Amino acid sequence: MVLGALAALLETERDIAVVGRATSGDEALEIVAAEHPDVLITDIEMPGLGGIELAEHVTKHFSSTRVLILTTFARAGYLRRALEAGARGYLLKDSKSDELANAVRRVHAGLRAVAPDLARDAWIERDPLSARERQVLKLASTGATGPAIAGALGLSEGTVRNYLSDAIAKLGAKNRVEAARIAEDRGWL
């Protein structure tokens, strides 16, 4: 219903044409490969490929398609990760319809379109985790054991323990479960 409403809203704009609709990240990637749209609007969380991973893949392999993330996640960590992945815009779903259309136009023109309050918060709250600490913590949050994480990332078990310890300390958590929750709540995972 939301997808249909969003498409209908954008189709009322004279200069915007909707060339596809997807219900998963994998389906969105197929549409991008087939249609080569100027702008892809995606969410952060969806079935299959997530929005940040989708933005990274599209930016790398379909450079003529720019990515705009439209989501309910008003978290500075998600915004930072989305921009690092190549997204050109990040708006919240409660934005006004004219803001969305204008964001599509800005992103199409190669400019950025970011929710102002969220942009401010992104500069205030820094992610203290390194990329590797995020990887290890993300796997730990799924219940993976130290040996399983080590195998998945090609690390020794001792190195995995060190990354987890560092992440726990940086986040002021009591254990890896709490560290993962804190990082997830702030949009860092």
URHU-V846121 format. One record per pair of residues at least 24 apart in sequence whose ideal C-beta (glycine too) atoms are under 10 Angstrom apart, sorted by the first residue. I is the first residue (numbers start at 1). J is the second residue. D is the distance in Angstrom with one decimal. If there is no record, write none. Layout:
# URHU-V846121
I|J|D + I|J|D
This chain:
# URHU-V846121
2|43|9.4 + 2|70|9.9 + 2|93|8.0 + 3|41|9.9 + 3|43|9.8 + 5|97|9.9 + 6|41|7.4 + 6|70|7.6 + 6|93|8.9 + 6|97|9.4 + 6|100|8.0 + 7|41|9.4 + 9|97|5.4 + 9|98|9.9 + 9|100|7.2 + 9|101|7.9 + 10|39|9.8 + 10|41|8.1 + 10|97|8.7 + 10|100|7.3 + 10|101|6.6 + 10|104|7.0 + 12|97|8.5 + 12|101|8.6 + 13|97|9.3 + 13|98|9.3 + 13|100|9.4 + 13|101|5.0 + 13|102|9.7 + 13|104|8.0 + 13|105|8.6 + 15|101|8.7 + 15|104|9.1 + 15|105|7.3 + 15|108|9.0 + 16|100|9.7 + 16|101|6.5 + 16|104|5.9 + 16|105|7.8 + 16|108|8.6 + 22|46|8.3 + 22|47|9.9 + 22|48|9.5 + 22|54|9.6 + 23|47|7.0 + 23|48|9.3 + 24|48|4.2 + 24|49|7.2 + 24|50|10.0 + 24|54|9.6 + 25|49|2.9 + 25|50|5.9 + 25|51|6.8 + 25|52|9.6 + 25|53|6.9 + 25|54|4.6 + 25|55|9.7 + 25|57|8.9 + 26|54|8.7 + 28|54|6.0 + 28|57|9.9 + 28|58|8.4 + 28|67|10.0 + 29|53|9.6 + 29|54|6.3 + 29|57|6.4 + 29|58|7.3 + 29|61|8.9 + 29|62|8.8 + 31|65|10.0 + 32|57|8.7 + 32|58|5.7 + 32|61|8.6 + 32|62|5.4 + 32|64|9.8 + 32|65|5.5 + 32|67|9.4 + 33|58|9.4 + 33|61|8.3 + 33|62|7.1 + 33|65|9.6 + 35|65|8.9 + 36|62|6.7 + 36|64|6.2 + 36|65|6.4 + 37|62|8.9 + 37|64|8.9 + 37|65|5.6 + 37|66|9.0 + 37|108|9.7 + 38|64|7.3 + 38|65|6.7 + 38|66|6.8 + 38|104|8.7 + 38|107|8.5 + 38|108|5.1 + 38|109|9.8 + 39|65|7.1 + 39|66|5.3 + 39|67|7.6 + 39|68|5.7 + 39|88|8.3 + 39|89|8.3 + 39|103|9.1 + 39|104|5.4 + 39|105|8.9 + 39|106|9.7 + 39|107|5.3 + 39|108|5.2 + 40|65|5.4 + 40|66|7.3 + 40|67|5.1 + 40|68|7.1 + 40|69|9.3 + 40|87|9.3 + 40|88|10.0 + 40|107|9.3 + 41|67|8.1 + 41|68|5.0 + 41|69|7.7 + 41|70|5.3 + 41|89|8.6 + 41|91|9.0 + 41|100|8.2 + 41|103|8.9 + 41|104|7.2 + 41|107|8.9 + 42|67|6.5 + 42|68|7.6 + 42|69|5.8 + 42|70|7.3 + 42|71|8.5 + 42|82|9.5 + 42|87|8.4 + 43|69|6.9 + 43|70|6.4 + 43|71|5.0 + 43|72|8.1 + 43|73|8.5 + 43|93|8.3 + 44|69|6.3 + 44|70|9.2 + 44|71|4.5 + 44|72|8.2 + 44|73|5.0 + 44|75|8.8 + 44|78|5.6 + 44|79|9.8 + 44|81|9.0 + 44|82|7.4 + 44|87|10.0 + 44|90|9.2 + 44|187|8.4 + 45|71|7.7 + 45|72|8.9 + 45|73|7.6 + 45|78|9.6 + 46|71|9.8 + 50|85|10.0 + 51|78|8.7 + 51|81|9.7 + 51|82|7.2 + 51|85|8.7 + 51|87|8.1 + 51|90|9.9 + 52|78|7.4 + 52|81|5.3 + 52|82|5.5 + 52|83|9.8 + 52|84|8.5 + 52|85|4.9 + 52|86|9.4 + 52|87|7.7 + 52|187|9.8 + 53|81|10.0 + 53|85|7.4 + 54|85|8.5 + 54|86|10.0 + 54|87|9.3 + 55|81|9.1 + 55|82|6.0 + 55|83|9.0 + 55|84|9.3 + 55|85|4.3 + 55|86|5.3 + 55|87|4.4 + 55|88|9.0 + 55|90|9.8 + 56|81|9.4 + 56|82|9.3 + 56|84|8.4 + 56|85|4.0 + 56|86|6.0 + 56|87|8.8 + 57|85|8.8 + 57|86|9.0 + 58|85|9.1 + 58|86|7.3 + 58|87|9.1 + 59|85|6.7 + 59|86|2.9 + 59|87|7.8 + 59|88|8.9 + 60|85|9.3 + 60|86|7.4 + 66|104|9.4 + 66|106|9.7 + 66|107|4.9 + 66|108|6.6 + 66|109|9.1 + 66|110|7.3 + 66|111|9.6 + 66|112|10.0 + 66|113|10.0 + 67|107|7.7 + 68|100|8.5 + 68|103|6.0 + 68|104|6.3 + 68|106|8.8 + 68|107|4.8 + 68|108|9.0 + 68|112|9.8 + 68|113|6.6 + 68|114|10.0 + 69|113|9.9 + 69|114|9.6 + 70|95|7.7 + 70|100|6.9 + 70|103|8.3 + 70|104|9.6 + 71|115|9.8 + 73|118|9.3 + 73|187|6.4 + 74|115|7.4 + 74|117|7.8 + 74|118|5.8 + 74|121|8.1 + 74|187|9.0 + 75|118|8.0 + 75|121|8.3 + 75|122|9.1 + 75|125|8.9 + 75|184|9.4 + 75|185|7.8 + 75|186|6.2 + 75|187|3.2 + 75|188|8.6 + 76|117|9.8 + 76|118|6.4 + 76|119|8.6 + 76|120|8.7 + 76|121|4.2 + 76|122|4.1 + 76|123|8.1 + 76|124|7.3 + 76|125|4.8 + 76|126|8.8 + 76|127|8.4 + 76|186|7.4 + 76|187|6.5 + 76|188|9.2 + 77|121|9.5 + 77|122|8.1 + 77|125|7.4 + 77|126|9.4 + 77|127|5.6 + 77|129|9.5 + 77|134|9.9 + 77|183|7.8 + 77|184|9.0 + 77|185|8.8 + 77|186|4.6 + 77|187|2.9 + 77|188|4.2 + 77|189|8.1 + 78|118|8.8 + 78|122|9.2 + 78|186|8.8 + 78|187|3.7 + 78|188|8.5 + 78|189|9.7 + 79|114|6.8 + 79|115|7.9 + 79|118|5.3 + 79|119|7.1 + 79|121|7.9 + 79|122|4.8 + 79|187|7.4 + 80|118|10.0 + 80|121|9.9 + 80|122|5.4 + 80|123|9.3 + 80|125|8.9 + 80|126|8.5 + 80|127|6.4 + 80|187|7.8 + 80|188|8.4 + 81|127|8.1 + 81|134|9.0 + 81|187|7.0 + 81|188|7.5 + 81|189|9.0 + 82|114|9.3 + 82|122|9.9 + 82|187|9.2 + 83|112|8.0 + 83|114|7.8 + 83|119|9.5 + 83|122|8.1 + 84|127|10.0 + 84|131|9.6 + 87|112|9.0 + 87|113|9.8 + 87|114|9.2 + 88|112|5.7 + 88|113|7.0 + 88|114|9.0 + 89|113|3.7 + 89|114|6.5 + 89|115|9.2 + 90|114|5.0 + 90|115|6.4 + 90|118|6.7 + 90|119|8.2 + 90|122|9.1 + 91|115|5.5 + 91|118|8.8 + 92|117|8.9 + 92|118|7.2 + 122|187|9.5 + 125|186|7.0 + 125|187|9.2 + 125|188|9.5 + 126|188|9.8 + 127|170|9.5 + 127|183|8.2 + 127|186|7.5 + 127|187|8.4 + 127|188|4.7 + 127|189|9.8 + 128|166|9.5 + 128|167|8.6 + 128|169|9.6 + 128|170|4.4 + 128|171|7.1 + 128|172|9.8 + 128|183|9.4 + 128|186|9.9 + 128|188|8.4 + 129|163|9.4 + 129|166|8.5 + 129|167|5.8 + 129|170|6.3 + 129|171|7.7 + 129|179|9.1 + 129|183|6.5 + 129|186|9.8 + 129|188|5.8 + 129|189|8.6 + 130|163|8.1 + 130|166|7.9 + 130|167|8.6 + 130|170|9.0 + 132|159|8.9 + 132|160|9.8 + 132|163|5.9 + 132|166|9.4 + 132|167|9.5 + 133|162|9.6 + 133|163|5.1 + 133|164|8.1 + 133|165|9.8 + 133|166|5.9 + 133|167|4.4 + 133|168|9.6 + 133|170|7.5 + 133|171|9.5 + 133|179|9.2 + 133|183|8.9 + 133|188|9.4 + 134|163|9.4 + 134|167|8.0 + 134|183|7.2 + 134|188|6.4 + 134|189|6.2 + 135|163|8.2 + 135|189|9.4 + 136|160|5.8 + 136|161|9.4 + 136|162|9.2 + 136|163|4.2 + 136|164|5.9 + 136|166|9.2 + 136|167|7.0 + 136|176|8.9 + 136|180|10.0 + 137|163|7.7 + 137|164|7.0 + 137|166|9.8 + 137|167|5.0 + 137|168|8.8 + 137|171|8.8 + 137|173|9.8 + 137|176|7.0 + 137|179|6.1 + 137|180|5.4 + 137|182|9.6 + 137|183|5.8 + 137|184|9.0 + 137|188|8.4 + 137|189|6.3 + 138|180|7.6 + 138|183|8.3 + 138|184|8.8 + 138|188|9.4 + 138|189|5.0 + 139|164|9.9 + 139|180|9.5 + 140|164|6.2 + 140|167|8.5 + 140|168|9.9 + 140|175|9.8 + 140|176|4.8 + 140|177|8.0 + 140|179|8.0 + 140|180|5.9 + 140|189|9.9 + 141|176|7.9 + 141|177|7.7 + 141|179|8.6 + 141|180|3.6 + 141|181|7.9 + 141|183|8.0 + 141|184|6.7 + 141|189|6.5 + 142|180|8.9 + 143|177|9.4 + 146|176|9.6
